[in-house]
Amino acid sequence: MDISSGLINWYRKSYRELPWRNTRDPYKIWLSEVILQQTRVAQGVGYYYRLTELFPDVKALAAASEDQLLRAWQGLGYYSRARNLHIAAREVVNRFNGRFPDNYYDLLQLKGVGPYTAAAIASFCFDEKRVVVDGNVLRVISRIFGVEAPVDQPSGKKKIEKIAGELVPGNTPGLFNQAIMEFGALVCTPQKPACDECPFTIECIARQKDLVEVLPVKVKKTVVKNVWMYYLVLKNGSDVFIRKRSHSSIWKGLYDFPSVDSEYRQDISKVFPAFAEKYGLPTGVFIEKISSEFVHILSHRKIYACFIEADPGKNWKKMEGLTKVRLSDLGQYGIPRLIERYLETREA
Ligand code: SF4
């Protein structure tokens, strides 16, 4: 069977109804693609609705503040995606007079838009013949065509791109790209692919050679670093002090409590003097409560977090960079999921 037509035929019968499937608006396709990087479809749908409602077009997104966008993005993680979206929206307004770029090379000029996203938008919205190679495509092609070269190395990736380039039809590149990605998401999945229901059981080399479990080959392993975070929740009645993370960090632009980070688990009695010095706390600060440890897993980090609630006393002078807010109003700020989890347990 011709693989391209087989994929398109399968897609026509089996695709999932998703909100971004009914549009060729490049702004909306861009939003959906950025949301879906590192996010499952089931979780991404809600965010897509929320973002398109709050910011219905690129001008609305450009006019929003970064805080507004980060608040809407809260819980999705990988906040650099949201910061880049915001910068790129302003680029569209300022450099492209508010008209979304309509070709691969112009799209590549936008902040955060790499070859994958540019190819997806160009092919889905403008039928430009471009190859979209994401994790699904790497997996499907490496299995059907029996590519044993590591797909996370340049030579292996090049092989896959070459095959994908030969498969993508000139008349319906967008449809094909969506079909192969959807096929990878629903049939040729990373674990337990549905080989028995697959239309390519005869063509698939991985299946013939019993390599389904082996392909695609990857050599890089993700290194996960352990980090211990000790948060200081300074309270003043029903108010708390928060800071906006401005330094380079995964949570840049979000709000949380002052913290001391460490590569090792520390004794609270040793951490507290470091806080006292850093935030000019008087001696005799009253520690009210120490939370149990929260384990928070990110792609490259395993965070062990502890929250120390303390009353700094009346004479303490608030340090620069800290903002006093009502604890009950904290939800109005963009906060990392970890802080949200801590607040949930306080309310429980
Ligand atoms: S037969 Fe199995 S491994 Fe091969 S393409 Fe189909 S689902 Fe993927």
Residues whose N, C-alpha, C, O or C-beta is under 5 A from the ligand:
A	BS01	SF4	R143 I144 V187 C188 P193 A194 C195 C198 F200 T201 C204 A206 R207 V212
